[in-house]
């Protein structure tokens, strides 16, 4: 039982990061669906690595430089997986008129104007929010990174439970993706977020959860209106939006 759960976590880690999975881990569509329960814990891992880099760098460098290094670290660890999803979603939603057009644009490996703008604004907003948090309470940045990376992936992965999967065809550039989620997997996913939030000691935690539920609702409405469900790219976009929401909330409560 323990080995199975470890295997599922390693699958989730291998899917969302550049950290290689051990060769003994067996991957198939069923296990990938089950691994969605640990997407939040993968966020804890990514956030913890970024927080460690920030903490060490801030000992000898200005906080702004430490934040940049932490952001670069998260991109290197994940391979820009979620940022790529945000850019593709922005291109598809912004440049496509029909459902087929939007999906074709989203699976195109080239990046367009909408994608570039989305990435620039998201990264700039992330840097500014973390810099402002550091200005008011420097030691809160590390906790913010861990919480935001975890909860944003919980929000994104929870869409698998309630929303229909919209494609992808054989020509898609995307990795295989979890396409279903049981109640048990959803509960484990949510529990990982709750425990992480509690251990981080973020004030007004219930308010943050309520805000993320609102963001999730708005994302679902937008995705349904645009394409009728979710794709791997829209999950990446959802993660980025939810991560920024966490930073914005944490900044607001420190003012």
N, C-alpha and C positions, 0 to 999 in steps of 0.2 A: 504493500500500500504506500509506504513512504517512498519507495523507489519510483513508483508510478507518478506520485505528485512531484518529485524532484525532476523526473523526466519531462513532465508537462511544463514546469517552470523553465527548464532549459530550452524547450521548444519555443516558449514565449520570448525568452531572452534572445535566442538565435534569430527569431523573426524580426524583432524590433531593434536589435543592436548589431554592431559588427563583431561582437564577442562570439567566437566560434563555439558551436555545440560539440560536446564529446562525441566521438564516433559511435558509441554504443546507443545513442539516443535514436529511436525509431520515429520517423515523422510520416504521418499520413493525414488525410483530410479529417478523420474523426478525432485524432489527437490534437490537431490544430484547433478544431472547434473547442475541445475541452481546455486547451491551453489559454483560452481567452480569460479564464478565471484569474490568471496571474499577470495580466497586462498591467495592472496597477502596481504590482510588486516590481515589475521591470522598471516602471517609472521611479520607484524608490531607489533602485540601483543606479539609474542614470542620474537622478537628482543628487544622490549621495556622492557620486564621483565628481559631479560638477561642483557641489558644495565643498568637497575636500580641496579641489583646485582653488576655489575662491578663498577659502580660509588660509591656505598656505601662501597664496600669492599676496593676499592683503597684509600679511605680516611684513612684507618688504616693498610692496608697491602700492600706489594709490588705489582706492576702492574701484574707481572707474576702470582701471586696467585689469584689476582682478575680476571684475564682472565680465569684461570682454573675454578674458581667458576661460572663465567658467562657461560662457555661451559657446565659445569655439569648442570646448571639450564636449559639451552635450551634442553638438553637431557631428563631431568626429566619432563619438561613441555610437550614435544612431545612424550615421551615414546620411544625415539630412533627410531621413525617411519621412518625417511629418512635414517638414518644410516643403519638400517636393509635392506632397499631397495638397498643401495649401496653395502652392503656385498652380498646380494643374486644375484644382477646383476653381480658382479665380479665373483662369483662362477659359475653362469650359463654360462656366456660368456667365462670364462677361462677353464671350465671343460667339456663343452658340445660340441659335434661334429655336431649333427643334431638339428633341431628346437625342436623336441620332447624332446631330452636330455636336452637342455638348459632350457626349460620350466619346466621340471620335477625337475631339480636341483634347480631352482629358487624358487619353491614352497616348497622345503624341509626345515623344520624348523632348521635343523642342519647347522652349518657354516663350511666352508672348508678353505683351505689354502689361496685361492685367496681372499675370503671374509675377512679373518683376516688381510691379507696384505693391502687390500684396506682401511679398517677401521683404521689401525695403521697409514698408510701414510696420510690419510685424516685428522685425528685428530691432528697428529703431525704438519702437514703443516698449519692447522688452528691456532694452538697455536703459531707457529713461526711467522706467518704473523701478527697476532694480537699483539704479543709481540713487533715486529719491529715497527708497527704503534704506539704503546704506547711509544716506545723509542723516536720517532721523534716528536709525537704530541699526548700526552696522552688523551686529551679531545676529540680526533677524534674517539677513540675506540667505544664509545657509539653510535655515529652516524653510524659508520661502521656496527655495529651489527644490527641496525634497518634496514638500507638500504639493507644489504646483505640478511637478512632473508626475507625481502619483495620481492626484485627483483628476488631472486633465486626461490621463489615459483611462481612468475609470469612467469618466463621462463619455469619451469616444467609444470605448469598448461596449458600454451599455447600450449603444444604438443597435448593436448586433441582435440584442434580445427582442427589441420591439419593432425594428424596421426591416423591410424586405431588401434583400441584396439585388442590386440592379445589374448586372452583367457578370463577369467580363468575358469577352470572347477569346478565341484562341490566339488572336493577334495582339492581345493586351500585353503591355510591358510590365504589368504589376506582378508582384509575388503572389503565390497562393494566399487566400485570405479566409479567416474564420467566417462561416456563413450562417451559423446557428448557435444558439446559446440556451442552455436549460436554466430553470429557476435556481438550481443548486449552484451552477457556475456564476450566475448573476449575484447571488448572495455572497459567495466567496469574494467576488470582485469588489462588491460594495464594502464588505468587512475589511478588506485590505486598505481601502481609502479611509474608513472611519478610524481604524487603529493607528494609521500613519498620522492622521490629523490630530488625534488625541495625544499621541506621543510627542508630537512637535510642539504642543502647547500653544497653538495659534488661538488668539482671543476671538470671541464671537464665532466659534466654529459652526454653530447651527445656522447663523446668518450666511456664512460662506456656502454651506450646503444648499440653503434655500436659493441663493443667487445662482449657483451652478445648475440647480434644477430648472430655473428660469432660462438660463442660457441653453440648456439641453433642449427645452421645449421650443425655443426660437430656432435653434439649429434644425430640429426635426421638421418644423414648418417650412423652413427655407429649402431643405433638401427634398421634401415631398413635392413642393411646388416646382422645383427646378427639374428633378429627374425621377421623382416617385419613390425614392428610397436612398440607400447608401451604396457607395463603392469604397475601395481602399483609399482613394484620394480624398473623399469627403471625410473619412474617419481621421485622416491626417489633419485636414483643415479644422475639424472639430477639436482635436487635441490642441492645436495652436491657439484657437480662440479661447478654450477653457483655461489654458496655461496663462494667457494674458489676463483673463478675468481674475484668476487667483492673485496675481501680482498686484492688480489694481485694487482688489479688496484689502490685501494686506497693507498696502500703502495707505489706504483710506483710514484704517483703524490705528495707524501709527501717528497720524497727524494730530 
